[in-house]
């Protein structure tokens, strides 16, 4: 019902706009003879109200699909007003639209229990995006009205028409004139009301109380660290729950918790629940209840086999094998043998080039050293967007992360590569960050991994988790002799996608260390939600990045940062009064 109601609200909103900018598509020509007998002001007002209602229905239709209670209240009220507006004045096409709106109002009232979701986290940045969207919609409506209008005083250029619409939004007369005076009045009232409507909606969104997205609080972080000390050896991804952009939900007993982030209406968790497995069901039920309260789609990315079984049993969800995690057992690792020939040659080549490795705990590096590493690693990153969610911490050397391990490679004192590992219990490490200078010797990352394994004994480390290989089994089995056509086709699709997502390269990089493969799973409600959950996962991992306005970068390009610093220096140099 919510999805159907959302689409119907969207279609009614479009119809309300179309029937104003192009009445001939809706009204019959026979009833157009009634126009002289209907007051022109009344017609203009009803047309303007119809467009405003149509715009609001377009904006609220998505919230209606997501079962939002506020959207249901607003759409029900708008449709009720739309019924009245469409029967004054009486016209055949408008009566049809009014009947459809009335039927939808009745259905919304009957199924009102289906719309229970509370609002999502929000910030005042939403006001900016809504303002830009409304301005574009206003210009499109006004321009369409002029383009389809009959009886223009002369043939105006497209630029003149656009200028006329923009002027109309702020209540100023533009260069375009209509031969019938009634069209001029309607256009002036329509564009002026659209401009006022845009201003009111933007002001409302800006001044309403903000509900910022969830962030890891200090109290939750301390409780999570306590759980990691007790049960942190269960999952190599457990430490990534301490990402600053994650929220935490706890079991009733407080013995287990789940870190999550809401992305495009998907409540996305990463890794296994923390804590005692016997307390996992309590945390899972709390997670699912929170998702239901907001009408979010629950999903888990990269959980282990046991956690996938518990999720599917407790939440009636579906699990899909996402790939495998490469785990190295320090005691069993050796560079000897033909299978390790490639790694051995790369490491020897880097050593002969004069590279020196240094493997230390983050607490032994110092704040200045870590800050330098962070700046250098940031300069090597080709993409300004930091990738990672389920296996990325998103920071380097923050307070509380003293037990992390930093491995660096230098050439004649110049930093060439850096690896950052987070703790995995008391005797394990999990790879978080892997960066190198593009001009560095090939094989620097292999060299640093081997040097970290050599230093593992002095650090008390017995196992190291490397990168995650997505759909590893399909890539491995698909290249074997006797693989079926379906498996070969799936492998071909993965190889094609590897041009953008590094699927094959990560698998080959991990495979050359002869690791133990640990399967990881993707848990979601069902096939109908799979595309939405998949897009949310790509967005969370920053493989899918929506365009956004970065004010700091824009200010830097405009030179505003230098001007601000100069002004601050002048103020500092000014003698006190």
C-alpha positions in Angstrom: 0.0 0.0 0.0 2.7 2.6 0.8 4.4 2.0 -2.5 1.2 2.2 -4.5 0.1 5.4 -2.6 3.5 6.9 -3.3 3.3 6.3 -7.0 -0.3 7.6 -7.1 0.7 10.8 -5.2 3.5 11.3 -7.7 1.2 10.8 -10.7 -1.5 13.1 -9.2 1.2 15.8 -8.6 2.4 15.6 -12.2 -1.2 15.8 -13.4 -1.8 18.9 -11.3 1.2 20.6 -12.9 0.5 19.4 -16.5 -3.1 20.5 -16.5 -2.0 24.0 -15.7 0.9 24.4 -18.1 -0.9 22.5 -20.9 -4.7 22.5 -20.3 -5.5 21.1 -23.7 -4.1 17.7 -22.6 -6.7 17.4 -19.8 -9.8 19.6 -20.6 -12.2 18.9 -23.4 -12.7 21.6 -26.0 -16.4 21.6 -25.5 -16.1 22.8 -21.9 -13.6 25.5 -22.9 -16.7 27.6 -23.9 -17.4 28.0 -20.2 -14.2 30.0 -19.6 -15.9 33.4 -20.3 -18.5 32.7 -17.6 -16.0 31.7 -14.9 -14.3 34.6 -12.9 -10.7 34.9 -14.1 -9.2 35.5 -10.7 -10.8 32.3 -9.4 -9.3 30.4 -12.2 -5.9 31.9 -11.7 -6.0 31.1 -8.0 -7.1 27.5 -8.5 -4.4 27.0 -11.1 -1.7 28.3 -8.8 -2.9 26.2 -5.9 -2.9 23.1 -8.2 0.7 23.7 -9.1 1.7 24.2 -5.5 -0.1 21.0 -4.4 1.5 19.2 -7.3 5.0 20.2 -6.3 4.3 19.2 -2.7 3.0 15.8 -3.8 6.1 15.3 -5.8 8.3 16.1 -2.8 6.3 13.9 -0.4 5.7 10.9 -2.6 9.0 9.3 -1.7 8.3 9.7 2.0 4.9 8.1 1.5 6.6 5.0 -0.1 8.9 4.8 3.0 5.8 4.8 5.3 6.7 8.1 6.9 3.9 9.3 9.2 4.5 13.0 8.6 4.4 12.4 4.8 1.0 10.6 5.2 -0.4 13.5 7.2 0.7 16.0 4.7 -0.4 14.1 1.6 -3.8 13.4 3.1 -4.4 17.0 3.8 -3.1 18.1 0.4 -5.3 15.6 -1.5 -8.3 16.8 0.5 -7.5 20.4 -0.5 -6.9 19.2 -4.1 -10.4 17.7 -4.3 -11.9 21.1 -3.4 -9.6 22.9 -5.8 -10.4 20.6 -8.7 -14.2 21.1 -8.5 -13.9 24.9 -8.4 -14.5 25.8 -11.2 -16.4 22.8 -12.6 -14.6 21.1 -15.5 -14.8 17.6 -16.7 -11.1 16.8 -16.6 -10.7 18.3 -13.2 -13.6 16.3 -11.8 -11.8 13.1 -12.9 -8.7 14.1 -11.1 -10.7 15.1 -8.0 -12.4 11.6 -7.9 -9.0 9.9 -8.1 -7.7 12.2 -5.3 -10.8 11.4 -3.2 -10.3 7.7 -3.6 -6.7 8.0 -2.6 -7.7 10.0 0.5 -10.1 7.2 1.5 -7.4 4.6 1.0 -4.9 6.5 3.0 -7.3 6.9 5.9 -8.3 3.2 5.8 -4.6 2.0 5.7 -3.3 4.7 8.1 -1.7 2.0 10.3 0.7 1.2 7.5 2.3 4.7 7.8 4.1 4.6 11.2 7.7 5.5 10.5 9.3 8.4 12.3 11.6 11.0 10.6 15.1 10.3 9.5 18.2 12.2 10.8 18.5 15.6 9.1 20.7 18.7 8.9 20.2 22.2 7.7 22.1 21.3 4.5 18.8 19.7 3.3 17.3 23.2 3.0 20.0 24.1 0.4 19.3 21.1 -1.7 15.5 21.5 -1.5 15.9 25.2 -2.5 18.0 24.3 -5.5 15.6 21.5 -6.5 12.6 23.8 -6.1 14.2 26.6 -8.2 14.9 24.1 -11.0 11.3 22.9 -10.8 9.9 26.4 -10.8 12.0 27.4 -13.8 10.9 24.2 -15.6 7.2 24.8 -14.9 7.4 28.5 -16.0 9.4 27.7 -19.1 7.1 24.9 -20.1 4.1 27.2 -19.7 5.7 29.8 -22.0 6.9 27.2 -24.6 3.4 25.7 -24.8 1.6 29.0 -24.6 -0.3 30.3 -27.6 -0.6 34.0 -28.4 2.8 35.4 -27.6 3.3 39.0 -28.6 6.4 38.0 -30.7 8.9 35.2 -31.2 11.1 35.4 -28.1 14.4 33.6 -27.7 14.9 30.8 -25.2 17.1 33.1 -23.1 14.5 35.8 -22.9 11.9 33.2 -21.8 14.2 31.9 -19.1 14.9 35.4 -17.9 11.2 36.1 -17.8 10.6 33.1 -15.6 13.4 34.0 -13.2 12.1 37.6 -13.0 8.6 36.3 -12.3 9.8 34.2 -9.4 10.8 37.4 -7.6 7.7 39.3 -8.7 9.3 41.4 -11.5 8.0 41.8 -15.0 10.1 40.2 -17.7 10.6 40.7 -21.4 7.9 38.3 -22.5 4.3 39.4 -23.2 1.2 37.4 -23.9 -1.4 38.6 -26.4 -4.3 37.6 -24.1 -4.2 39.6 -20.9 -5.5 36.6 -18.9 -2.4 34.6 -19.7 -0.2 37.5 -18.4 -2.2 37.6 -15.2 -2.0 33.8 -14.7 1.7 33.6 -15.4 2.4 36.5 -13.0 0.4 34.9 -10.2 1.8 31.4 -10.9 5.5 32.4 -10.9 5.1 34.8 -8.0 3.4 32.2 -5.9 6.1 29.6 -6.8 8.8 32.0 -5.7 7.1 32.7 -2.4 6.4 29.0 -1.9 10.1 28.2 -2.5 11.2 30.8 0.0 8.7 29.6 2.7 9.7 25.9 2.3 13.4 26.7 2.4 13.0 28.9 5.5 11.0 26.2 7.2 13.6 23.5 6.5 16.4 25.8 7.6 14.9 27.0 10.9 13.4 23.7 12.0 15.3 21.7 14.7 18.1 19.6 13.2 18.5 15.9 13.9 22.0 15.2 12.8 23.1 11.8 11.7 24.3 9.4 14.3 27.9 9.7 15.6 29.8 7.5 18.0 29.5 9.0 21.4 32.2 8.9 24.1 30.1 6.8 26.4 29.3 4.2 23.7 33.0 4.2 22.6 34.2 3.3 26.1 31.6 0.5 26.4 32.6 -0.8 23.0 36.3 -0.8 24.0 35.4 -2.8 27.1 33.6 -5.4 24.9 36.6 -5.6 22.6 38.9 -6.3 25.5 36.7 -9.2 26.6 35.4 -10.6 23.3 37.4 -8.8 20.6 39.2 -11.9 19.4 36.0 -13.3 17.9 35.8 -11.1 14.8 38.6 -9.4 12.9 36.2 -6.6 12.0 35.2 -5.8 15.5 37.5 -2.8 16.0 35.9 -1.1 13.0 32.8 -0.6 15.1 34.7 2.4 16.6 34.3 4.3 13.3 33.2 7.8 14.2 30.3 7.8 11.7 28.7 4.7 13.3 25.9 4.6 15.8 25.6 1.9 18.4 22.6 -0.1 19.4 22.8 -2.3 22.5 21.2 -5.5 23.7 18.9 -5.2 26.8 21.6 -6.8 28.9 24.4 -4.6 27.5 26.5 -7.7 26.8 26.3 -7.2 23.0 26.0 -4.3 20.5 25.9 -3.6 16.8 27.5 -0.7 15.0 25.5 0.7 12.1 25.1 3.5 9.7 22.0 4.7 7.8 22.6 5.1 4.1 19.8 5.9 1.7 17.2 4.4 3.9 19.2 1.3 4.6 20.3 0.5 8.2 23.7 -1.0 7.4 25.7 -3.0 9.9 29.3 -4.2 9.4 30.8 -7.4 10.7 29.5 -9.6 13.5 27.7 -8.2 16.6 30.2 -7.5 19.4 30.1 -9.3 22.7 28.9 -12.7 23.9 27.2 -14.7 21.1 24.4 -15.7 23.6 23.5 -12.0 23.8 23.5 -11.5 20.0 19.8 -12.2 19.6 19.0 -9.3 22.0 21.1 -6.9 20.0 19.7 -8.2 16.7 16.1 -7.7 17.9 16.9 -4.2 19.1 18.5 -3.5 15.7 15.5 -4.8 13.8 13.0 -2.9 16.0 14.9 0.4 15.4 14.9 -0.3 11.6 11.1 -1.0 11.7 10.4 2.2 13.7 12.1 4.3 11.0 11.0 2.1 8.1 14.7 1.4 7.2 15.8 -1.7 5.4 18.0 -3.8 7.7 21.2 -5.2 6.2 24.6 -6.6 7.3 27.8 -6.5 5.3 30.7 -8.8 5.9 29.5 -10.9 8.8 30.9 -14.3 9.6 29.1 -17.7 9.1 27.9 -18.0 12.7 26.6 -14.4 12.8 24.8 -15.0 9.4 23.0 -18.0 10.8 21.9 -16.0 13.9 20.7 -13.1 11.8 18.8 -15.3 9.4 17.2 -17.3 12.3 16.3 -14.3 14.5 15.4 -11.8 11.8 14.1 -14.1 9.0 16.6 -12.6 6.7 18.5 -14.0 3.7 22.2 -14.5 3.5 24.5 -14.3 0.4 28.2 -15.3 0.4 29.9 -12.0 -0.4 33.5 -13.2 -0.5 36.4 -14.3 1.6 38.7 -12.7 4.1 42.4 -13.5 3.8 43.9 -14.5 7.2 47.6 -15.2 7.7 48.7 -17.5 10.5 52.1 -16.0 11.5 53.5 -19.3 12.7 52.7 -21.1 9.4 53.9 -18.3 7.1 57.1 -18.8 5.1 58.6 -17.3 2.0 60.1 -20.6 1.0 58.7 -22.7 -1.8 57.6 -22.3 -5.3 54.2 -20.9 -4.4 55.8 -17.9 -2.6 58.3 -17.2 -5.4 56.5 -14.1 -6.6 56.3 -12.5 -3.1 59.9 -13.5 -2.4 61.2 -11.9 -5.5 59.2 -8.7 -4.9 60.5 -8.4 -1.3 64.1 -9.0 -2.3 63.9 -6.4 -5.1 62.5 -3.8 -2.7 65.2 -4.6 -0.1 68.0 -4.3 -2.7 66.6 -0.9 -3.6 67.5 0.4 -0.1 64.1 0.4 1.5 63.9 0.1 5.3 60.8 -1.0 7.2 59.7 0.2 10.6 56.9 -1.6 12.4 55.6 0.1 15.7 52.6 0.5 17.8 50.8 3.8 17.2 51.5 4.8 20.8 55.2 4.6 20.2 55.2 6.9 17.2 54.2 10.2 18.7 51.6 12.7 17.7 53.9 14.7 15.3 55.0 11.5 13.5 51.5 10.3 13.0 50.3 13.7 11.8 53.1 13.5 9.2 52.2 10.0 8.2 48.5 11.1 7.8 49.5 14.1 5.6 51.7 12.0 3.4 49.2 9.2 3.0 46.5 11.7 2.1 48.7 13.2 -0.6 49.1 9.8 -2.2 45.4 9.2 -2.4 44.2 9.8 -6.0 40.5 10.1 -5.1 39.6 12.7 -2.5 36.9 10.4 -1.1 38.0 8.1 1.6 36.8 4.6 0.8 35.7 1.9 3.2 33.1 1.1 5.8 33.1 -2.5 7.0 37.0 -2.8 7.0 38.1 0.8 7.5 38.6 2.9 10.6 38.7 6.2 8.8 41.4 7.8 11.0 45.0 7.5 12.0 46.5 7.8 15.4 43.4 9.1 17.3 43.3 9.0 21.1 42.4 5.5 22.2 44.1 3.9 19.1 47.5 3.5 20.7 47.5 -0.3 20.2 47.1 0.0 16.4 50.2 -0.9 14.5 51.9 1.3 11.8 54.3 -0.2 9.3 56.3 2.3 7.2 58.8 1.9 4.4 61.4 4.6 3.8 64.0 5.1 1.1 66.9 7.3 2.2 64.7 8.7 4.9 61.8 9.5 2.5 58.5 7.9 3.3 57.4 5.6 0.4 54.7 3.4 1.9 52.5 2.9 5.0 50.3 0.2 6.4 47.9 0.7 9.3 46.6 -2.3 11.3 43.9 -2.2 14.0 43.9 -4.7 16.9 42.1 -8.0 16.5 41.8 -9.2 20.1 45.0 -9.5 22.1 47.0 -11.4 19.5 45.8 -10.3 16.1 45.9 -7.5 13.6 43.4 -6.5 10.9 44.6 -4.4 7.9 43.0 -1.0 7.8 45.0 1.3 5.5 47.4 0.5 2.7 49.0 3.4 0.8 52.2 3.9 -1.2 53.9 6.6 -3.2 53.2 6.1 -6.9 56.8 6.6 -7.7 57.9 4.0 -5.2 59.4 0.6 -6.1 56.7 -1.9 -7.1 56.2 -4.4 -4.3 56.3 -2.0 -1.4 53.1 -3.3 0.1 54.3 -6.9 -0.2 57.5 -5.8 1.6 55.6 -4.1 4.4 53.3 -7.1 5.0 56.3 -9.5 5.2 58.1 -7.1 7.5 55.0 -6.9 9.7 54.9 -10.7 9.9 58.6 -10.7 10.9 57.9 -8.3 13.7 54.7 -10.1 14.8 56.5 -12.1 17.5 57.9 -9.1 19.2 54.4 -7.5 19.1 52.7 -10.6 20.4 50.8 -11.1 17.2 49.8 -14.6 16.0 47.4 -13.8 13.1 46.9 -11.0 10.6 43.8 -10.3 8.5 44.4 -8.8 5.1 42.1 -7.4 2.5 38.6 -8.7 1.7 38.3 -10.6 -1.6 34.8 -10.1 -3.0 33.3 -13.2 -4.7 36.6 -15.0 -4.5 35.2 -18.5 -4.9 33.5 -17.5 -8.2 36.8 -16.1 -9.5 38.7 -19.1 -8.5 36.3 -21.8 -9.6 35.4 -20.0 -12.8 38.9 -20.2 -14.2 39.2 -24.0 -13.6 38.8 -26.6 -16.3 35.2 -27.9 -16.4 33.6 -24.8 -15.0 30.0 -24.5 -16.2 28.7 -21.7 -18.5 26.8 -20.0 -15.7 29.9 -19.8 -13.5 32.0 -18.7 -16.5 29.5 -15.9 -17.3 29.5 -14.8 -13.6 33.3 -14.7 -13.6 33.3 -12.7 -16.8 30.9 -10.1 -15.3 33.2 -9.9 -12.2 36.2 -9.3 -14.4 34.4 -6.6 -16.3 33.4 -4.9 -13.1 37.0 -5.1 -11.9 37.9 -2.3 -14.2 36.2 0.0 -11.7 36.0 -1.9 -8.4 39.4 -3.8 -8.2 37.7 -7.1 -7.6 40.2 -9.3 -9.4 43.3 -7.3 -8.3 42.5 -7.6 -4.6 41.8 -11.3 -4.9 45.2 -11.9 -6.7 47.0 -9.7 -4.2 45.7 -11.7 -1.3 46.0 -15.1 -2.9 49.8 -14.8 -3.4 50.3 -14.9 0.4 48.6 -18.3 0.6 46.2 -17.2 3.3 43.4 -19.1 5.0 40.2 -18.0 3.4 37.4 -17.1 5.8 33.9 -16.7 4.2 32.0 -13.5 4.8 28.3 -13.0 4.1 25.8 -10.3 3.1 22.5 -10.4 5.0 19.4 -8.6 3.8 15.6 -9.0 3.8 15.0 -10.5 0.4 15.4 -10.3 -3.4 13.1 -7.3 -3.7 15.4 -5.2 -1.4 18.6 -6.5 -2.9 19.2 -3.6 -5.4 18.5 -1.0 -2.8 20.8 -2.6 -0.3 23.5 -3.2 -2.9 23.5 0.5 -3.8 23.6 1.5 -0.1 26.6 -0.8 0.4 28.4 0.7 -2.6 27.6 4.2 -1.2 28.8 3.3 2.3 32.1 1.9 0.9 32.4 5.1 -1.2 32.5 3.1 -4.5 29.4 5.1 -5.4 29.8 8.8 -4.6 27.0 11.3 -5.3 28.2 14.7 -6.4 28.2 17.2 -3.6 29.3 20.8 -3.0 32.5 20.9 -0.9 32.6 24.4 0.5 36.1 24.2 1.8 37.5 23.1 -1.5 35.6 25.8 -3.3 36.8 28.4 -0.9 40.3 27.2 -1.3 40.1 27.5 -5.1 38.6 31.0 -4.8 41.4 32.1 -2.5 39.1 32.8 0.4 41.3 30.8 2.8 44.3 33.0 2.2 42.2 36.2 2.6 40.9 34.9 5.9 44.4 34.1 7.2 45.7 37.5 6.1 42.8 39.2 7.9 43.5 37.1 11.0 47.2 38.1 10.8 46.3 41.8 10.6 44.0 41.5 13.5 46.7 39.8 15.5 49.3 42.4 14.6 46.9 45.3 15.6 47.9 46.8 19.0 45.2 46.3 21.7 42.9 49.2 22.4 
